[in-house]
Amino acid sequence: MSDPNPVVRYVLVRRTELSTDAFAERTGLHPELARKLVALGLLDVERVVGGEMFFAPTEVAHAARIRRLRTGLGLNYSAIGLVLDLLERIETLEASSRRRRTTTWTSAT
């Protein structure tokens, strides 16, 4: 049974996420291109009530990587998605390898 008097909570902190326009300004991408990259799954966003999108500050670096792959290597968006997935896997494997080496080194001393 639902509560007839739900508690409304207001968050009193400043948003660290970027609006679509602020994200576009920081990255140099047109807002429509940013929306397209979200639709293709190349960028992540947080959607709020009303459908407005907010980008995490880390997505600025992701957008820069996408631009480099697109302009520098001439990759299409499907290939960019594949390359980004592979780079993420490599980063995960390298982090795992570093942890194992650190664990081995600390247990040997």
Buried (B, 14 or more C-beta within 10 A) or exposed (E): EEEEEEEEEEEEEEEEBBBBEBBBEBBEBEBEBBBBBBEEEBBEBEEEEEEEBBBBEEBBEBBBBBBEBBEEEEBEBEEBBEBBEEEEEEEEEEEEEEEEEEEEEEEEE
